[in-house]
Amino acid sequence: MQKIYPEQLDAQLTKGLKTCYMLVGNELFLLEEAKNIIRAAAQKQGFTEYLKIELNKKTDWQNIFIICQSFSLFNTRQIFLLIFPDCDPGSFINTQLMQLSTFIHPDILLILQASSFSKKQKNTKWYNNLSVNAVEVSCHTMEFKKLSIWISDRAKQLNLEINDEVHQLLCYSYEGNLLELSKVLEQALILWPNTKVTAGHIKQIIHNSAHFTIFNWLNSVLAGDGKRAIHILHKISSENTEPMILLRILQRDLTLLLIIKRKITYTPLHIILNQHRIYQQRRTYLTLATQRLSNINFLYVFHLMRNIELKLKKNFNQSVWLEIEVLTMVLCGLCYPLNINISSL
C-alpha cells in the first residue's frame, strides 16, 4: 500500500483513482481537506453519490451491502466514507468489513477515516484485501519542524511570497491550528496581493491561536527543547489545564527512563521499548531523553514533583505553574531564575 502525506495527494490522484483511501490521523483540517480533494477528483470520473457512515454497534450493514451489490438507477458511481470509532471497533465490525471488502467493485470508491489502525486491525483479512489497491494519507497533527514546510507549500500554492520572519511568527502563533493558519494566509493574499508579505504586515492580522496538548509539552521536555517547552507550558496553563495531569504523564515517562537506565547496560534500547509497547513517534523522544538525561539526578526531580503534588493536595486552587516551569527548566538543562528558591519548591 502506498503511503503519502496530504500535500502529495493531488499528484497521486493525477495518476488515477485507487479503490480505497485510508485517511489516518486526528488533524481535522487535514482530514477534511483530503476528503474534499478526493471527492472532487472522483466526481470528475462519475462518482456523484456520496454516503457518509459512522461505524458503531447500530450501523445498518445489510443496507450497505445491498447498496454495494445494486446498480444505481441513474448508473452513477458511489463514494462510501466510513468513519471508524476511536476505540477498538471489535470483532463484529471486523467481520462486517471483511464481507464489505468482497463487494468492492470499480463503481465504488471507499474512504476510510480513522485516528489510527492498530496492529491487530492491520492483520485482518479486510485490511489486507483493501490494501492491495489503497493509498494511506497521513493526517496526523504536524510536528513543529514540518509545520514550516507546510506553510511554504501553502504559500506557494497561493502565490503568496513570505519571508523567514513571517514563517517564524506563523509557526509560533498557529501551531496545532491549521484551520486558522490557512485562513490567515488567505487573508494575507487578499490584503496584500502581488506584495512580499513581511512581519509588519502579518502582525496586523495574527493572534496567538496555537493549540497544544500536554503531550507537546512532554515531548519538548524529553527532547530538551527548553524554549519550546516553556512556550507550550505558558499556553496550556492559560487554558485551565489540570497541572496534576502533567505531573502524572511526566512521572510515567521518568519512571520508564529509570527502568531503561537500569537495563540498558545489558539490554538493547529497542528491546526495552518493545517490552513496554512504545510506538514509533514516542521512541524518538524517549531515545533522545535516554541519551540526554543519563546523568540527571532523578531523586531530585521526583522530590520537586512530590512537593508540587503536596502543594496541590493542600490547596487545590493554589497555582503551581511557576513550580512546574522550574521543573521544566531543570529537565531541559536550563538555568532557573536566581530569585526563585528552588529548595523550597
N, C-alpha and C positions, 0 to 999 in steps of 0.2 A: 504494500500500500504506500502510495506517495504521501509524504508529509510536508506541508508548506506553512508559511506564515500568511496572514491576511493580505499583506502588500504584494504577495506573489499570486494571488487568486485570479486577477484579471488575465495575467499571462497564461496561466494554466487553462482558463476557460477558452482562450483563443485556439487552443489545440483540440478542443472538443469537450463535450459534457461527459462526465463519468456517471455511472449508475447511482452512486451514493457519495454524499459528502458528510463527513463527521466533523462537526464543529465542537471543539473541546476547549473548555476554559470557563472563566467566570467574569470576563470583562464584557459587560453588557453592550458597550458601544461597538466593540469589535464583532461580537456575535450578531448584532442587528445589521451592521454594515455588510458582513459576509453573507447573511441570508438575502439581503436586498440585491447584492451583486449576482448571486447565483440565480435568484428568481428572474432578474432582468435578462440574463443570458439564456435562461431556459424558455422564457416567454417568446424569444425570437425564434425558437425552434418548436413552437406549438404547445408548450406546456402552460396552458392557460387556467387549468383548475388547480386550486391550492387548498389543501386540507391541513390544519394545524391540530395536533393531537397531543395532549399531555398524558403521559403514561402513568397510570396508577391502578389501584385494585378495581376501579369502576370502568376502566377502558372497555369499550364495546369492540372486542377483537373480531367477532363474527362479521360485524358491519364493515370493518377494514378489509377483511378477506374477500367479502362479496364485491367491494369496490375494486379491489385489485384484479379480480377474476372476470369482471364485466367490462365491456367497452362502453364509453360514453356515447349517448345518443347523437352527439354532435362530433364524434370522432376526435375529441380533444385529448391531449396528454395531461397527466396529472403529477403534481408535486405533493409529496407527503412530508410534513415536518413533524417529527416525533421528538418530544421533549422529555428527557429522562429525569426522574426524581433525583435529588441529591443523595438520598440514602440508597442502600443496596436494593435494587428492584425485586430481587427474589427469583426463585426458580420458576415460578409460574410465568412471569413476564419473559424470562429467557426461553421458555417452551413456545410461547406465542411468537416471539421474534424469530425463532427457528423456522416456524411454519411460514411466517411472512417472507423470510428470505427466499423461500422456494417459489413464491408467487411473483417475484420481481421480474418485469419484462421491459423492453425498450421504451414503452409508453409511460413508464413510472420512474420518477426521479425521487430518490429518498434523501432527506436531510435529517441527520440525527444530531441533536443538541444535548450535550452533557457536560457537567463540570469536570468530569474525568471518567475514564473507563478503567475499572480495576483489572488486576492481573487475571482474576477469575473470569471476568467478562471477556477478556481478550482470548481466553482459551475455549470459549464456547463455539459451537458449530455455526450459529447465526453470524457471529462476528467474523469468523474466518470466511464464511460464504460471501459476505458483503465486501470484505477487504480486498477480494480479487480485483474488483473494478471500482475502488473507492479512493477518495482523497481525504486526508485528515488535515483540518485547518486549525492551527494553534491559536486560540483566542484567550490565552491566559493574561492576567494583569501584567503589564510590562515591567521589566526590571528597569531601574533608573538609567543604566547605561544604554539600553535600547531605545529609551524614550527620545533622546536627542536625534537618533537616526530616523525615528518615525516622524518627528517634526520636520526634518529636512525633506523627507519623501513627500510629506503632505504639502509643504510649502511649494515644492517643485510641481506637484500636480495642479496647484492653484496659480502657478506662475507668480508666486509671491517671493520677493527677494528679502531675506533677513540676514542679520549678521550674528556673530558668535555671542555677543552680549544679549541679544534677543533670545537666542537659544537657551541661555542660562536662566534668564528671567522666566521663560515659559516653563522650563523643567521644574524650577523651584516653586512656581505658583500653581501648577496644574498636574503635578504627578499624581497618578491614580484617578484622574478625572478627565478622560479623553473626550467625553462629550463636550464639556465646557471649553477644553483646549481647542477642539475643532471649530467651535463657534467663534472663538477669539481670532483664529486665523482667517476665517471667512469674513469677520467684521473688519479686520485689518485690510483685507483686499478691497472691500467696499470703500473704506475711508481713504486709503492711500493707494489707488491704482497706479501702476507704472512708476512706482516710487520704491526706493530701497527703504524698507521699514527699519527704523532704529529703535534703540531702547527708549529714547524720548517719546517716540510715537506710541510704543506698546504700553508704556507706563500709564498712558491716558485711559486705557480700556481694560487693563487687567485688574484682578483682585485675587487674593490668595484663596484658591479653591482646591488646593491639593488635598487629596484624600489618602490617608494612610491607615494601615491596620497595625495592631500590636506586633504582628509578625514582621512588618517592615522595620520596626524599631529593633526587634530581636536580631534580625539578620544583619543590620548595620552594626550592632554591638558585637556580634560574633566575628564580623569582618574587620572590626577595629576602626571603622569609619566614624570617628567621634563627632565631627562636624555635622554629618548627616543624621546620626543617631540623636543628637541634641535637637536638631531642627524638627525631626519627626516627633520627638518627645514633647516639645512645646505645642505642636499641632494637636496631638491626641489628648494632651492634658486639658486643652481648651474645649474638648468635645465630650466632657463628662465620662471619660473612660474610667473604669474602676481600677485604681492602682494595684489592688490585690491580684488582678488577673495578670498584670505584667510580672509581678513577683513570682507567680506560680509557673508561668511558661519559662521564665528565666531560670528558676530553680530546677525545672525538668531538664533543661539543656546543660546546666552546670553540673548536675548530678551525672548526666551521661558523659560529660567531659572528664569527670573524675574517674569513672569506670574505664574510659579509654586510656587515661593516664596510667592506670594500674596495669592494664592488659597489653598495652602497645609494645612493650619490650619483648613479648613472646607471641603476640598475635597480630597479623597484618590488620591495618585500619579498616580495609574494605570488608573483612570478615566480621569484625566487631559491629560495623554499621549494618551488615546483613542480618546479624543476630538480633538487632534491635529494630529491624524493618524500617530503616530510614530511607525515604525516597530521594531521588537523584538531586533535586534542587537543594534540599537541606544538607545533603552530603557535602556540597561545595562549601557552605558556610561552616559546617562543623569541622571540616578538614582545615580550613583557614584558622579556626579558633584553636584547634588542637596544636597547630604549629606555633601560633602566636601567644597562647596562654599557658604554655608548658611550664613556665616558672612563676606563674601568678600564685599569690597566697590565697588559696580557696577558702581557708578558715576565716581569713579577714573579710573576704567578700560575703560569706554566709553570715558573719557577725553583723555586717551592715544591713543585710536583708532581714535578719531577725529583729534588729532594732526598729526598722521601718514597719515590720508587721506588728510588733508590740505597740507601736505608736498608733497604728490604725485601730487595733483592737481596744485600746483605752479610750480613744475618741474617734469614732468612725468618720466624723465630719472634718477632722483636722487634716490640713493639707500636708502631704508628704512628697510633693513633686520636687521640691528642692533636694531632698534626700535621694530620690530616685535619679535626679540629674547628676548628683555627685557619684552615685553608684555607677551610672553610665560612663562618666569620665574615668573612673578608676579602671573599669573593664576595658576601655578603649585606650588606656595608657596616656590620658591627658592630665594636665595639672589642674586641680580644682582651685577655685578662688581662695586666696590667703585668708580672707576674713571669715571663712567657714571652719569651724572647729569640728573636724571630721571625727574625732574621738568621741564626741558627744552624740553622734548620729545613731 
